[in-house]
Structure formats: C-alpha cells, structure tokens
Amino acid sequence: MSTRTTVLWVPDWPVVAAAAVERTPVHVPAVVHDGRRLTAVSELARGQGVRRGMRRRQAQGVCPELVLLPADDARDVRLFEPVAAAAETVVAGIEVARAGLLLLPASGASRYHGSEEALAELLVAAVGEATGHECAVGTADGLLAAVLAARTGSVVPAGGSPAFLAPRGVGELVHATVSDDVAAAVADLVDLWHRLGLRTLGQIAALPRTDVHARFGPLGVWAHTLACGRDERPPARRRPEADLEVSAPLDPPVDRVDTATFAGRRLAEQLHDLLVQRAVACGRLQIAARTDDGEELVRTWRTDLGGWGGLTPARITDRIRWQLEGWLTGAAVEAARERSRLTGGRDRRRPRGPHDDDLLEVPDPDLLGEEPHPVTLVHLTVTALDVAPAGAEQGRLWGGPSGGDLRAHRALDRVQGIVGLDGVLQATLQGGRDVRDQVHLRPWGEQSAPGRPLDRPWPGRLPDPAPATVPPVPEPVDVLDARGAPVGVDSRCRLTAAPATVRWRPHGDPVRAVVGWAGPWLLTQRWWVAGAAPRAHLQVTLDDRQALLLAGTPDGWVCEATYD
C-alpha cells in the first residue's frame, strides 16, 4: 500500500520550542539535552561541529559559546499545537506524527488547491503568518519518501519514490521514527546492516520480504516496507471541529430522577439547537454529573444513525434519563467512591505520575463500613463528541438501518443504563496469536481501541480461516496414532506420529477417526513467566466432517475451537 502523502516539517523543533520558552537569541548556537546526551541541535551549532548524540562536555569543547536547553516533550507538543492549527486552516484533516512533523493525505488537498506545489506554498505561508516559524513541505508516495522530500522541500513524482529512495543510505530510516526508543532500535538495525554490507535503501528493498521478516523481525519488515516506498497505513486524519458542550448547575441539588431529567431536557434542547445552528452532527454523547461530595460521574453514549433525524432532543433526553436512573440508584456512585478509597483520594482524571503507585493505600476499614447515603447531584453536563459536518457519515451499502436495528440499539442502551457500563459487552477483533487472544470485549457503545492492534504482523499467529466456535473452556482430548499410542511433539516441533484418532475425555464419547490434518504450529508466549510452556496447534478433520483446532501442551491435548 502506498499513499500520496504530504509532510510538513519544522527543522530542529525541540530547539525552536526550548529557545522560545527560554528567550534564547536566534543568532546563538543552541542544543537540547536530556542530562546525558544532546537530543536536538540547531543549524548554527551543527555548523560549529556539534552533532546529536554527543555528550554535553564534548559539545561544549567543540563550541564553547553553546547554549544548553533542557529537554521537555510536553513543552514541545504544547508549543507545536499552533503550527498544527495553522496547517488545518489549509487542510481539514492532519496527523501529528511527532512534535515538528505533520502528515496529511495529499490527493484530495492538492486537487482542491490546484496542485501539490500550490498546496506546499499555502502551508508554508499559513504557518509563517500564524506562528512566525519557518517550515518545509514535501510530497511523495509513502511515508519515508515524503519525510525525506520535506527535508529538501521537493515533490517526488507519482510512482517515483522507489527510485528516489534507492541511492540513499539506510541511516535515513531514523527520520521516519516517532519516538526516541524506536529511533535507538532503528540505529542498532542500521549498524547491523552496515556490518552486513547493506548500505543503501535500494539494497534493502531488493531483499525478499519473507527473508527480511525471518532474519530481522517486525522492525526489519517496517524498514523494508518504507524502503520500498510503501506505507503500513495511510495518515490518520484528525477533525478540527471542536466538541460542543452544554452544562447547568443544579440549584438546589437534586436526588430524584424526574427532577434531574427536567434539567437534562433543557440541556438536550440547547445541545440540539447548537448542532443545527452549526450544521454538524455528533457520533457520541458524553453525560457527566458531579455529586455534592465531589464525585465525578462520566458516561459516553453512542448516538443513533442518521444525523439529526436519529439524534432528536427527545432521544438525547432519553439517554440522560436512563443514565440518571443508573447513577441515582447509588451503584455507580458507590463504585466510584470505592475507586477513590483504593487510590487514596487521587483524582482519576489527572495523568498518572512516576510515583503514583506509591500512593496506593489499603482502604480504611471505617470507610468501608459506612452505610451508603442518598446520591445528590449538583451539576450536569452534556457534550457532543466526534463532531463532524452533517451528512458526512457514510451510509450502509444496502441502505440505512431498519427500525428493528434502531429499536435493538435503544434496548441495549436502556439495559446498559440499568445494569451499568460493563453489564452489556460487544466483541471485536484485536491482534493476537491464540484464538482467545484475538477477541476484545468492550462495553456497548464505547469506541475504545483494542489493547493489541490488529494490523501488526503477530508472528506465530494461527493461519486463516478463523474458527467458528470457541468454547468457554477448552475440552480435554486424547490424540492417538494408528497403534493407539499418544501423539506428542518432539524437540524439533514435529509430531511424533501421524494422528489417527481423537478421543474426548472423559471417555464417554465415541472415538473419531482423523481423515486429514495440518500443522503443528508452535506458539511460545510469555517465556519469562514461571511455568510457561510452548503450545503446538494442530488442525484436524474427522470422519463426521467436523474440523477441530487442537492445542498440545505438556499436560496433554485440548480442543480449542471448531470450524464450520
């Protein structure tokens, strides 16, 4: 996959941001250091022979007038936001790869502004006028080619990225990294390639992808993909539309659902009027309430499909009422109080610090023995999230949702408002190697990303197709050869004999003959955990046309899943 990508790059951004905060003159050579080594170097300092990665004393020996500035990732990101906002005045959606580097799909934006050269001129002008910073813009097929094109302010013709990258050194890969940890890993890989005689990106691209994966792992595949002028994924756009929020204090405080719903109805009407006035719709609703003792209760609801027609004031009010019913029963509030006790009163919305684990305290027995008191709300807020222009949502291929679909969604929302956030779950796919690892359960309506990305290589993952049925608990079985002896897996990951029959334990079920089998696939995970052992997966077809996925462990074989 290769996406036409435009990159906006502000050279030496950590130095620029630090110099702006420390009010360092622009004519003075400056560097950013983390206490041990230099992490960013200005152009003037490079002209004096200072290089990134030097120790502080070595750099001061090369350039005595050097100004040392402290590293601060939060500062770099915070000060880069005006640059991103300025770019969004030209293009509606961008991706911040790291502080100082922006990505955006070039095809639509270049057509709208006339050409890729015109797009680059507009971006440079917008950033310069809004922030005063100089930037460079480049366009090419693929991430790495676009980043390198931005460093020279050039446009690589469509289809020309492989030729553009081929003569460049493998060290250029570090410019496509987004964190210091990845940059260090890429530097180690580049050093290994140099010792193997691989010096250019063209030589890396000429290697077979499977061989690169087998020898250098996922990082090598990533580097090979970029060296070929391709992308793992297109740039992810962010929408510049702000979330809409309406709120109201509840004075006097309320502890009844009908009274709180009356206030919620007014907020629903105000929010709907704002959506109509701005010609936008929202994908999610966030309902937040504050109790008289300072507890913050927050719940996010997915909206109905169909823009304004699916999100009327009455339906917003329904969601508020359902949520208030769940909160005012006391169950949700008691859970929040329990979390507060276990964290020593720490605000759950505050970002965790490096020593937050030290704040974990044993709950006070006196507090745990308190009787729950009535819940009283003092403030109510409703926020429209995922705001986008009305009509921008994409309909289904075969028409819109039916009335039954909407009724089912509303019924699930109603049940979830009663039983709580984790009472209604939906299953989605995630990355993993085992059949159970690939299932991610999340609360109904939540848009949270799975814990393990689905688009990673996942070496050792079971081949497609996926099993149709996975029992809650694996069923123990015996796998026997033609002589009735148990089948095992030797040290070379090969079966000790061809499987002939499968017998369920306890031995009440009939023995089934094996008419076909494939594998085994060895899976080793969490080798650092005591007692962890490799597992061998085996696919078998029985004489009754049933297909099974079996897993072999030191304790024997189990049936993990069945195929249709």
C-alpha positions as CSV (number, residue, x, y, z in Angstrom):
1,M,0.0,0.0,0.0
2,S,1.3,3.4,-0.9
3,T,-0.5,6.7,-0.1
4,R,0.3,10.0,-1.7
5,T,1.5,11.9,1.4
6,T,2.4,15.5,2.2
7,V,4.8,16.1,5.1
8,L,5.2,19.5,6.9
9,W,8.4,19.6,8.8
10,V,9.7,22.4,11.2
11,P,13.5,21.8,11.3
12,D,15.0,21.3,14.8
13,W,11.7,21.8,16.5
14,P,12.8,20.9,20.1
15,V,15.5,23.6,19.9
16,V,13.0,26.1,18.4
17,A,10.4,25.4,21.2
18,A,13.0,25.5,24.0
19,A,14.6,28.7,22.7
20,A,11.1,30.3,22.6
21,V,10.5,29.4,26.2
22,E,13.9,30.4,27.5
23,R,14.0,33.5,25.2
24,T,17.3,32.5,23.7
25,P,18.5,34.7,20.8
26,V,18.2,33.2,17.4
27,H,21.9,34.0,16.5
28,V,23.3,31.9,19.3
29,P,24.1,28.2,18.8
30,A,21.8,26.1,20.9
31,V,21.1,22.5,21.7
32,V,18.6,20.4,23.7
33,H,20.0,17.8,26.1
34,D,18.4,15.3,28.5
35,G,21.2,15.5,31.1
36,R,23.4,12.9,29.4
37,R,23.4,13.5,25.6
38,L,22.3,16.0,23.1
39,T,18.8,15.2,21.7
40,A,18.5,18.1,19.2
41,V,21.0,20.5,17.6
42,S,20.4,23.9,15.9
43,E,21.7,24.7,12.5
44,L,24.2,27.2,13.9
45,A,25.5,24.5,16.3
46,R,25.9,22.0,13.5
47,G,28.0,24.5,11.7
48,Q,30.4,24.5,14.6
49,G,30.7,20.7,14.5
50,V,28.2,19.8,17.2
51,R,26.2,16.6,16.5
52,R,23.2,15.0,18.0
53,G,24.2,12.2,20.5
54,M,27.3,14.0,21.8
55,R,27.9,14.3,25.5
56,R,27.5,17.7,27.0
57,R,31.2,18.3,27.8
58,Q,32.2,17.1,24.4
59,A,29.8,19.5,22.7
60,Q,31.0,22.4,24.9
61,G,34.5,21.6,24.0
62,V,33.7,21.8,20.3
63,C,31.6,25.0,20.7
64,P,32.3,27.0,24.0
65,E,29.5,29.5,23.4
66,L,27.0,26.7,23.1
67,V,23.7,27.3,25.0
68,L,22.3,24.2,26.7
69,L,18.5,23.9,26.9
70,P,16.6,21.2,28.8
71,A,14.5,18.5,27.0
72,D,10.8,18.6,27.7
73,D,8.5,16.5,25.5
74,A,5.3,18.1,26.9
75,R,6.6,21.6,26.1
76,D,7.4,20.6,22.5
77,V,4.0,19.1,21.9
78,R,2.2,22.1,23.6
79,L,4.0,24.7,21.5
80,F,3.6,22.8,18.3
81,E,-0.2,22.9,18.5
82,P,-0.4,26.4,16.9
83,V,1.5,25.1,14.0
84,A,-0.9,22.2,13.6
85,A,-3.9,24.6,13.9
86,A,-2.3,26.9,11.2
87,A,-2.0,23.9,8.9
88,E,-5.6,23.0,9.5
89,T,-6.7,26.3,8.0
90,V,-5.4,24.9,4.7
91,V,-6.3,21.2,5.0
92,A,-9.2,19.9,7.1
93,G,-7.5,16.8,8.5
94,I,-3.9,16.2,9.6
95,E,-1.9,13.7,11.6
96,V,0.7,14.8,14.1
97,A,3.4,12.2,13.8
98,R,5.6,13.9,16.4
99,A,6.3,17.4,17.6
100,G,7.7,19.1,14.5
101,L,6.3,16.7,11.9
102,L,2.8,16.7,10.3
103,L,1.3,14.2,7.8
104,L,-1.7,14.7,5.6
105,P,-3.1,12.8,2.6
106,A,-2.1,14.8,-0.5
107,S,-4.5,13.6,-3.2
108,G,-7.7,15.4,-2.1
109,A,-5.9,18.5,-0.8
110,S,-3.8,19.0,-3.9
111,R,-6.8,18.7,-6.2
112,Y,-8.7,21.2,-4.1
113,H,-5.8,23.8,-4.2
114,G,-4.8,23.1,-7.8
115,S,-1.5,21.3,-7.4
116,E,0.9,19.8,-4.9
117,E,3.2,22.8,-5.3
118,A,0.4,25.2,-4.6
119,L,-0.6,23.2,-1.5
120,A,3.0,23.4,-0.2
121,E,3.1,27.2,-0.7
122,L,-0.1,27.7,1.1
123,L,1.0,25.5,4.1
124,V,4.3,27.4,4.4
125,A,2.5,30.8,4.2
126,A,-0.1,29.8,6.7
127,V,2.4,28.5,9.3
128,G,4.6,31.6,8.8
129,E,1.8,34.1,9.2
130,A,0.2,32.4,12.2
131,T,3.3,31.4,14.2
132,G,6.4,33.0,12.6
133,H,8.1,29.7,12.2
134,E,9.8,28.5,9.0
135,C,8.8,25.1,7.8
136,A,9.5,22.8,4.8
137,V,6.9,20.8,2.9
138,G,7.4,17.7,0.7
139,T,5.2,15.3,-1.1
140,A,5.8,11.7,-2.3
141,D,4.4,8.2,-2.3
142,G,5.0,6.6,1.1
143,L,6.0,8.0,4.5
144,L,9.7,7.8,4.2
145,A,10.0,9.3,0.8
146,A,7.6,12.2,1.9
147,V,9.7,12.9,5.0
148,L,12.9,13.0,3.0
149,A,11.3,15.1,0.4
150,A,10.2,17.6,3.1
151,R,13.8,17.9,4.3
152,T,14.7,19.2,0.8
153,G,11.4,20.9,0.1
154,S,10.8,18.9,-3.1
155,V,7.9,17.0,-4.7
156,V,8.6,13.4,-5.9
157,P,6.5,12.5,-8.9
158,A,3.9,9.8,-8.5
159,G,5.5,6.3,-8.8
160,G,9.0,7.7,-8.4
161,S,9.5,7.0,-4.7
162,P,11.5,3.7,-5.1
163,A,14.0,5.4,-7.4
164,F,14.1,8.5,-5.1
165,L,14.9,6.3,-2.1
166,A,17.2,3.7,-3.7
167,P,20.6,5.6,-3.6
168,R,20.0,7.0,-0.1
169,G,21.7,5.5,2.9
170,V,19.9,3.2,5.3
171,G,20.5,5.7,8.1
172,E,17.8,7.9,6.6
173,L,15.2,5.5,8.2
174,V,15.7,7.2,11.5
175,H,13.9,10.3,10.2
176,A,10.7,8.3,9.9
177,T,10.6,7.3,13.6
178,V,8.3,9.0,16.1
179,S,10.0,8.3,19.4
180,D,13.5,8.0,20.9
181,D,13.1,4.3,21.7
182,V,12.2,3.4,18.1
183,A,15.0,5.7,16.8
184,A,17.5,3.8,19.0
185,A,16.2,0.4,17.8
186,V,16.5,1.6,14.2
187,A,20.0,2.9,14.8
188,D,21.0,-0.6,16.1
189,L,19.4,-2.2,13.0
190,V,21.3,0.2,10.7
191,D,24.6,-0.6,12.4
192,L,23.9,-4.3,11.8
193,W,23.1,-3.7,8.2
194,H,26.3,-1.8,7.7
195,R,28.3,-4.7,9.1
196,L,26.5,-7.0,6.7
197,G,27.4,-4.8,3.7
198,L,23.9,-3.3,3.2
199,R,24.4,0.4,2.8
200,T,21.5,1.8,0.7
201,L,17.8,1.7,0.9
202,G,17.7,0.2,-2.6
203,Q,19.7,-2.8,-1.3
204,I,17.2,-3.3,1.5
205,A,14.2,-3.0,-0.9
206,A,15.7,-5.7,-3.2
207,L,15.7,-8.3,-0.4
208,P,12.7,-10.8,-0.3
209,R,10.2,-9.6,2.3
210,T,9.9,-13.1,3.9
211,D,13.6,-13.3,4.4
212,V,13.8,-9.9,6.0
213,H,11.0,-10.9,8.4
214,A,12.7,-14.2,9.3
215,R,16.1,-12.6,9.9
216,F,15.3,-9.1,11.3
217,G,11.8,-9.4,12.7
218,P,9.0,-6.8,12.7
219,L,11.3,-3.9,12.8
220,G,13.1,-5.2,9.7
221,V,9.7,-5.6,7.9
222,W,8.8,-2.0,8.8
223,A,12.1,-0.7,7.4
224,H,11.7,-2.9,4.2
225,T,8.2,-1.5,3.7
226,L,9.4,2.1,3.9
227,A,12.5,1.4,1.8
228,C,10.1,0.1,-1.0
229,G,8.2,3.4,-0.9
230,R,5.1,1.9,0.7
231,D,3.2,2.6,3.9
232,E,1.9,0.3,6.7
233,R,-1.2,2.6,6.8
234,P,-2.4,5.9,5.4
235,P,-2.1,9.0,7.5
236,A,-4.9,9.2,10.2
237,R,-6.8,12.4,9.9
238,R,-8.0,14.4,12.9
239,R,-11.0,16.7,12.6
240,P,-10.7,20.3,13.6
241,E,-14.3,20.7,14.7
242,A,-14.5,21.3,18.5
243,D,-16.7,19.3,20.8
244,L,-20.0,21.1,21.8
245,E,-20.8,21.3,25.4
246,V,-23.8,22.5,27.5
247,S,-24.0,22.4,31.2
248,A,-26.1,23.7,34.1
249,P,-25.7,23.8,37.9
250,L,-28.5,22.1,39.8
251,D,-29.5,24.6,42.4
252,P,-30.9,23.4,44.7
253,P,-29.2,19.9,44.4
254,V,-31.4,17.1,43.2
255,D,-31.7,13.5,44.2
256,R,-34.7,12.4,42.2
257,V,-34.6,11.2,38.6
258,D,-37.6,13.2,37.4
259,T,-36.2,16.5,38.8
260,A,-32.8,15.8,37.3
261,T,-34.4,14.8,33.9
262,F,-36.3,18.1,33.8
263,A,-32.9,19.9,33.8
264,G,-31.5,17.4,31.4
265,R,-34.3,18.1,28.9
266,R,-33.3,21.8,28.8
267,L,-29.7,20.8,28.1
268,A,-30.8,18.4,25.4
269,E,-32.8,21.1,23.6
270,Q,-29.8,23.5,23.9
271,L,-27.4,21.0,22.5
272,H,-29.7,20.1,19.6
273,D,-30.0,23.8,18.7
274,L,-26.2,24.2,18.7
275,L,-25.9,21.2,16.3
276,V,-28.5,22.6,14.0
277,Q,-27.0,26.1,14.0
278,R,-23.6,24.8,13.1
279,A,-24.9,22.2,10.6
280,V,-23.0,19.4,12.4
281,A,-23.8,16.0,13.8
282,C,-22.0,14.0,16.5
283,G,-21.0,10.4,16.9
284,R,-21.1,10.1,20.7
285,L,-22.7,11.9,23.7
286,Q,-20.9,12.3,26.9
287,I,-23.1,12.8,30.0
288,A,-21.2,14.0,33.2
289,A,-22.5,14.8,36.6
290,R,-20.9,16.0,39.9
291,T,-22.3,14.9,43.3
292,D,-22.4,17.0,46.4
293,D,-19.3,15.3,47.8
294,G,-17.2,16.0,44.7
295,E,-17.5,12.6,42.9
296,E,-17.3,13.0,39.1
297,L,-19.5,10.5,37.1
298,V,-19.0,10.3,33.4
299,R,-20.6,8.1,30.8
300,T,-20.3,8.1,27.0
301,W,-23.2,7.0,24.8
302,R,-23.1,6.2,21.1
303,T,-25.8,8.1,19.1
304,D,-28.4,6.8,16.7
305,L,-27.5,6.6,13.0
306,G,-29.0,9.2,10.7
307,G,-27.7,12.7,11.7
308,W,-30.3,15.0,13.3
309,G,-33.1,12.6,12.5
310,G,-31.6,10.0,14.7
311,L,-30.5,12.5,17.4
312,T,-33.5,14.5,18.4
313,P,-34.0,16.4,21.7
314,A,-36.3,13.6,22.9
315,R,-33.7,10.9,22.3
316,I,-31.0,12.9,23.9
317,T,-33.3,13.3,26.9
318,D,-33.9,9.6,26.9
319,R,-30.2,8.9,27.3
320,I,-29.9,11.5,30.0
321,R,-32.8,10.0,31.9
322,W,-31.5,6.4,31.5
323,Q,-28.1,7.4,32.8
324,L,-29.5,9.4,35.7
325,E,-31.6,6.3,36.7
326,G,-28.4,4.3,36.8
327,W,-26.5,6.9,38.8
328,L,-29.1,7.8,41.3
329,T,-29.6,4.1,42.3
330,G,-26.3,4.5,44.1
331,A,-24.5,1.6,42.4
332,A,-22.3,3.7,40.1
333,V,-21.5,6.2,42.8
334,E,-20.5,3.6,45.3
335,A,-18.2,2.1,42.7
336,A,-16.6,5.5,42.1
337,R,-16.2,6.0,45.9
338,E,-14.6,2.6,46.2
339,R,-12.1,3.5,43.5
340,S,-11.3,6.8,45.2
341,R,-10.7,5.0,48.5
342,L,-8.3,2.5,46.9
343,T,-6.3,5.2,45.2
344,G,-6.0,7.3,48.3
345,G,-8.4,10.0,47.0
346,R,-6.3,10.6,43.9
347,D,-8.3,12.3,41.1
348,R,-8.8,9.7,38.4
349,R,-8.8,12.3,35.6
350,R,-5.3,13.5,36.5
351,P,-2.5,11.9,34.4
352,R,-0.5,9.4,36.3
353,G,2.8,10.5,37.7
354,P,6.0,8.4,38.0
355,H,5.4,7.9,41.7
356,D,1.6,7.3,41.6
357,D,2.0,3.7,42.5
358,D,3.4,4.8,45.8
359,L,0.0,6.4,46.6
360,L,-1.9,3.1,46.7
361,E,-3.3,2.6,50.1
362,V,-5.2,-0.1,51.9
363,P,-8.9,1.0,52.3
364,D,-9.8,2.3,55.7
365,P,-12.0,-0.3,57.4
366,D,-14.1,2.5,58.9
367,L,-14.8,3.9,55.5
368,L,-15.7,0.5,54.0
369,G,-18.2,0.0,56.8
370,E,-20.1,3.2,56.1
371,E,-23.7,2.9,55.1
372,P,-24.4,4.3,51.5
373,H,-26.1,7.7,51.7
374,P,-28.5,9.1,49.1
375,V,-26.9,10.5,46.0
376,T,-27.3,14.2,45.3
377,L,-26.3,15.9,42.1
378,V,-25.1,19.5,41.9
379,H,-24.0,19.8,38.3
380,L,-24.9,18.2,34.9
381,T,-23.0,18.5,31.6
382,V,-23.8,17.0,28.2
383,T,-21.1,17.1,25.5
384,A,-21.3,16.2,21.8
385,L,-18.2,14.2,20.8
386,D,-16.9,13.3,17.4
387,V,-18.4,16.4,15.8
388,A,-18.5,16.3,12.0
389,P,-20.4,18.1,9.3
390,A,-24.0,16.9,9.0
391,G,-24.3,14.2,6.3
392,A,-20.7,13.3,6.4
393,E,-21.4,9.9,7.9
394,Q,-21.3,7.1,5.4
395,G,-24.5,5.0,5.0
396,R,-24.6,1.3,4.6
397,L,-24.0,-0.4,1.3
398,W,-27.6,-1.8,1.1
399,G,-29.5,1.1,2.6
400,G,-29.9,2.7,6.0
401,P,-30.6,0.9,9.3
402,S,-34.0,-0.7,9.8
403,G,-36.5,0.2,12.5
404,G,-35.6,-3.1,14.2
405,D,-31.9,-2.1,14.3
406,L,-32.7,1.2,16.0
407,R,-35.0,-0.5,18.5
408,A,-32.3,-3.0,19.3
409,H,-29.7,-0.3,19.9
410,R,-32.1,1.6,22.1
411,A,-32.9,-1.5,24.1
412,L,-29.2,-2.2,24.6
413,D,-28.7,1.4,25.7
414,R,-31.6,1.1,28.1
415,V,-30.3,-2.1,29.7
416,Q,-26.8,-0.7,30.0
417,G,-28.2,2.3,31.8
418,I,-29.8,0.0,34.4
419,V,-27.1,-2.7,34.9
420,G,-24.0,-0.4,34.4
421,L,-21.2,0.2,32.0
422,D,-19.8,-3.3,32.0
423,G,-23.2,-5.0,32.0
424,V,-23.5,-5.1,28.2
425,L,-20.4,-6.0,26.2
426,Q,-19.7,-6.4,22.5
427,A,-16.9,-8.5,20.9
428,T,-14.5,-7.1,18.4
429,L,-11.3,-8.4,16.9
430,Q,-7.9,-7.4,18.1
431,G,-4.3,-8.5,17.5
432,G,-3.0,-11.8,19.0
433,R,-1.8,-15.2,18.2
434,D,-4.2,-17.5,20.1
435,V,-7.9,-17.8,19.3
436,R,-8.9,-16.3,22.7
437,D,-6.3,-13.5,22.4
438,Q,-7.9,-12.2,19.3
439,V,-11.2,-11.4,21.0
440,H,-11.6,-8.0,22.7
441,L,-14.6,-7.3,24.8
442,R,-15.6,-3.7,25.4
443,P,-18.7,-2.0,26.8
444,W,-21.5,-1.4,24.4
445,G,-21.2,2.0,22.7
446,E,-17.6,2.6,23.7
447,Q,-15.2,3.5,20.9
448,S,-12.0,2.5,22.7
449,A,-9.2,0.9,20.6
450,P,-8.4,-2.7,21.4
451,G,-5.4,-3.4,23.6
452,R,-3.5,-5.1,20.8
453,P,-3.5,-3.6,17.3
454,L,-4.9,-5.8,14.6
455,D,-2.6,-4.6,11.8
456,R,0.7,-5.9,13.4
457,P,2.5,-9.0,12.0
458,W,1.9,-11.2,15.1
459,P,4.5,-13.9,14.3
460,G,3.1,-17.4,15.2
461,R,-0.5,-16.3,14.6
462,L,-2.8,-19.1,13.6
463,P,-3.5,-19.1,9.8
464,D,-6.9,-18.2,8.4
465,P,-9.7,-19.1,8.3
466,A,-10.6,-18.4,11.9
467,P,-12.6,-21.0,13.9
468,A,-16.3,-20.5,14.1
469,T,-16.9,-21.7,17.7
470,V,-14.7,-21.2,20.7
471,P,-15.9,-23.0,23.9
472,P,-15.6,-21.1,27.2
473,V,-13.2,-23.7,28.5
474,P,-11.0,-25.9,26.3
475,E,-12.2,-29.5,26.2
476,P,-9.5,-32.2,27.0
477,V,-9.0,-34.8,24.3
478,D,-6.6,-37.6,23.5
479,V,-4.8,-37.6,20.1
480,L,-3.7,-41.2,19.2
481,D,-1.8,-42.7,16.3
482,A,-2.7,-45.8,14.3
483,R,-1.4,-48.1,17.1
484,G,-3.3,-46.3,19.8
485,A,-0.3,-44.6,21.3
486,P,-0.5,-40.9,22.3
487,V,0.8,-38.4,19.8
488,G,3.2,-35.8,21.0
489,V,5.5,-33.0,19.7
490,D,9.3,-33.6,19.7
491,S,12.1,-31.0,20.3
492,R,12.1,-30.1,16.6
493,C,8.4,-29.1,16.7
494,R,7.4,-32.2,14.7
495,L,4.7,-34.7,15.6
496,T,5.9,-38.0,17.0
497,A,3.4,-39.8,14.8
498,A,0.6,-39.1,12.4
499,P,-2.7,-38.5,14.3
500,A,-5.2,-41.3,13.5
501,T,-8.0,-40.8,16.1
502,V,-9.3,-38.2,18.5
503,R,-11.0,-39.3,21.8
504,W,-12.7,-36.9,24.2
505,R,-12.1,-37.1,27.9
506,P,-13.8,-38.5,29.9
507,H,-14.0,-41.4,27.5
508,G,-17.8,-41.5,27.2
509,D,-17.9,-40.0,23.7
510,P,-17.1,-42.2,20.7
511,V,-13.6,-42.2,19.2
512,R,-13.4,-40.3,15.9
513,A,-11.1,-41.1,13.0
514,V,-8.9,-38.4,11.6
515,V,-9.1,-38.1,7.8
516,G,-6.9,-35.0,7.4
517,W,-4.6,-32.8,9.5
518,A,-2.3,-29.8,9.2
519,G,0.4,-28.4,11.4
520,P,1.7,-28.3,14.0
521,W,2.3,-24.6,14.6
522,L,4.4,-23.9,17.7
523,L,3.4,-20.9,19.8
524,T,5.7,-19.6,22.6
525,Q,4.4,-16.7,24.7
526,R,5.5,-15.1,28.0
527,W,8.6,-17.2,28.2
528,W,9.7,-15.1,31.1
529,V,6.8,-16.3,33.3
530,A,7.5,-19.2,35.5
531,G,5.7,-22.3,34.3
532,A,5.1,-21.0,30.8
533,A,5.4,-23.7,28.1
534,P,5.2,-23.7,24.3
535,R,1.9,-24.9,22.7
536,A,1.5,-26.8,19.5
537,H,-1.6,-26.1,17.5
538,L,-3.0,-28.7,15.1
539,Q,-5.9,-28.6,12.7
540,V,-7.7,-32.0,12.1
541,T,-10.7,-33.1,10.1
542,L,-12.7,-36.0,11.5
543,D,-14.7,-38.7,9.7
544,D,-18.0,-37.0,10.5
545,R,-16.8,-33.9,8.5
546,Q,-16.1,-31.9,11.7
547,A,-13.0,-29.8,11.8
548,L,-11.2,-29.1,15.1
549,L,-8.4,-26.8,16.3
550,L,-6.3,-28.8,18.9
551,A,-3.6,-27.4,21.2
552,G,-0.9,-29.6,22.7
553,T,0.7,-28.8,26.0
554,P,2.9,-30.7,28.4
555,D,-0.4,-31.7,30.2
556,G,-1.9,-33.1,27.0
557,W,-4.2,-32.1,24.2
558,V,-7.3,-29.9,24.3
559,C,-9.9,-28.9,21.8
560,E,-9.6,-25.1,21.5
561,A,-12.2,-24.4,18.8
562,T,-14.3,-25.9,16.0
563,Y,-14.6,-24.9,12.3
564,D,-17.8,-24.9,10.3
